[in-house]
Amino acid sequence: MQEKEILKLNKDINNYIRDFNRFYDNTETLIDLGKEIEDLRNQVTRLEKTDTNDFHLERLKEIHNMKIDLYNELLALDKHNIIILWQETSKILKTMNKVSDKDLRDNHPTLDIKMFRKLQANIKDKNKLFKPPFKVRLKYKINQLFNWRRTGCKQ
C-alpha cells in the first residue's frame, strides 16, 4: 500500500472517530430530551387533573410540543448519521482489507500490526452494528437522488 493510500486511510479513520463522537453526543442529547419530554408530559397530566391556571398549562403544552418537534428532527438526523457512519466504516474496511501484514511490516515498520488488526475488527463490529435495513438504505439513496436532481441539475 502506498504512502498516499495510508494517509487517506488515516484521514478517513480520523473523520470516522470525529463523526462517531458527534453521533454519540447527538444520541445523548436525544436521551436527555426524551427524559425532559416525559417529565413535561407528567407535569401537564398532573396539572390537568388539578384546576390550575390555563395560561400556565397551555404554555407547558407549547413547550412540550416544541420539544417533541425538536426530538423528531434530531431522531431523523440520528438515522441519517447512522447511514453515514455505516458508509464510512464500509469504506474504511474496504481499504483496510487491502492491507496485508507483509505490506505493513515492509512499508510501515513502526506500526503495531496487532493494534491495526484490532482496530480493523472494532470497525468491522461497528459496521455490523450500524448497517441499516435494506429498505432504509434504499430510501436514503432515493432521497439523495431526488435532492441531487433538485440542486445539481439547476446549477
N, C-alpha and C positions, 0 to 999 in steps of 0.2 A: 504494500500500500504506500502510495506516495505521500510526501510531507503535506502537500496541498489537501489531500483527502483526509489526513489525520487532523489537520487544523479545522477543516469543515466539520468533521465528526465532533471535535472538541466544542466548537461553537454550537452545534446542534444540541449536544448534551447540556451545555450551559443554558441554552434557551429553554430546553425541556425542564430543567430544575427551576428556573425562574417562573415558567408558566405553571408548573405543578404547585409551587408555593402560592402563587396567586389563586389558583383553583382551590387550594386548601383554605386560604383566607376567606374566599367567597363562600365556601361551604360552612365555615364557622359563622359567618355573618348570617347565612340562611338559618342556621340552627338558632342563633340568638334572636333573630327576627321572628321565627316561628314561636319561640317562647313568649316574646312580647305580645304577639297577636293572641296567643292563647290566654295570657293574663288580661289583656284588654277585653277579650270575649267574656271571660269570667266576671270581670268588673261590670261590663254592660249588663250581663244577665242578672247579676246581683242588684244593680241599680234599677233595673226594670221591675223587679219584684217589689222593691220599695218605691213609694211615690216620691221621687226626688225631682230636682229641678230639671225640666225638659231641655233647657238650653245646654246644661252640663252633659246630659245624657246624649243629646244629638251631637255635641262636639266630640264626645268619646267615640260615637259610632263613625263619625267622619274620619277621625284618626285611625280607627280600626280598618276602615275601608281603604284608606290611603296606604296603610302598611300591607294590607293584603295585595293591593296592586303592585307595590314595590316587591313583595315576596314573589309574586308570579313572574315579574320581569327578571328578577335575579335567578329564579329557577330555570327560566328559558335560557338565560346566559350560561348557567351552570351546565345545562345539557349541551349547549354549543361548545363549551370549553372541554367537556368530556370527549367530544368527537375530535376536537383539535389535538388534545393530548394523545388520543389513540393514534391519530395520523402521525404525530411527531414520533411516538415510540416505534411505530411501524417503520418509519423512515430510518431512524437510528439503528434499529435491529437489522435492517437490510444492509446497512453499511457495516455494522459490527460483524455480521456473519461472513463478510468478505475477508475479514482479517484472520489470518492463520497465526498460530503460536510461533511458527518459524519466522514469519514476517515480523512479528513483534520482537522476537529475540534479535533478529538480524538488523532491523532498522531502528528499533527503539529499545536499546538495552537497559535504559534506566526505568522503563515502565514495568510495573509489577503485573505479570501476566495473570496471576490468580485474582488480583483485585479487578483487573479488566474483565475477566470471565464472571466474577461475582456481580459486577455492575451490569454486565450483559444479562445475567439471569434475573437480576432485580428488575431491569427494564422489561424483560420478557413477561414477568409476572404482572407488572403494571399494565402491560399491553393487553393481556388477557382480561384483566380487571376492567379496563376502560372500554373494551370492544363493545360498541353498541349493537343492538339487534339490526338485522338487515334492513328492516322497514325504516328504522330511524336513519341509517346511513343513506338509504335511497332518497328519503325525504330531504335530507340535508343537501345531497348532491343536486336534486331538482331545484331546491331553493337557491343554491349557488348559481345554477344556470340561469334561472329567471332574473336574479339580481345582476348577473353579468350582462345579460341581454339588455336590461334596463339602463345600466350605467355604461357598459363598454361599447355598445353599438351606437350610442348617441354621440360619442366623442369623435 
